[in-house]
Every structure is written in structure tokens, then in C-alpha cells.
Amino acid sequence: MADLKSRQLIYLKGFLFLMILLFAAGLILFETRSWQIAALLLLIVWSSARLYYFMFYVIEKYVDPEYKFAGIGSFLQYLLRKNQK
């Protein structure tokens, strides 16, 4: 499959991810009706976004400029290779 090049399709893809996130979180909150669960969901979303940013941006820009992010799997391989050296 080729990379997405259309700006409109890229924005649509991001919007659809947002809709999935809101729909799933809404269903969970509707089922539980708990402020604790709402806070935990918020922490999960925030921390997973920060982790993803760390994996592809922080490592490449500040730790190892030779590293090129290609997904979570490539980051795990990068960590394993670094630990073996």
C-alpha cells in the first residue's frame, strides 16, 4: 500500500481516529458513570500520546539523530539493539 499523499485524506484519517477515541471513551463512561474511570481514561490517552511522541521525536532529535522512526516495532528493535551493544 502506498503512503497517503492527499492532505484532505490525512486530515480525514486524523478526524476518524478522534471519532473512534471519543466514541470508545463515551461508551466506557456511559457504562461506568465514574469520575475515577474518566480520570484514568484521560491519563491513558495523554500518556500514550506522550510515549508515542517520545518514541519518534525525542529519540530522533535529542538522543540519536541516526535513528529513524518507522513504528512501535522499529522502536522496540532499536531498544534491543542498543541494549546488545
Residue, then its C-alpha position, 0 to 999 in steps of 0.5 A: m500500500a502506498d503512503l497517503k499523499s492527499r492532505q484532505l485524506i490525512y486530515l480525514k484519517g486524523f478526524l476518524f481516529l478522534m471519532i473512534l477515541l471519543f466514541a470508545a471513551g463515551l461508551i466506557l463512561f456511559e457504562t461506568r458513570s465514574w469520575q475515577i474511570a474518566a480520570l484514568l481514561l484521560l491519563i491513558v490517552w495523554s500518556s500514550a500520546r506522550l510515549y508515542y511522541f517520545m518514541f519518534y521525536v525525542i529519540e530522533k532529535y535529542v538522543d540519536p539523530e541516526y535513528k529513524f522512526a518507522g513504528i512501535g516495532s522499529f522502536l522496540q528493535y532499536l531498544l534491543r539493539k542498543n541494549q546488545k551493544 
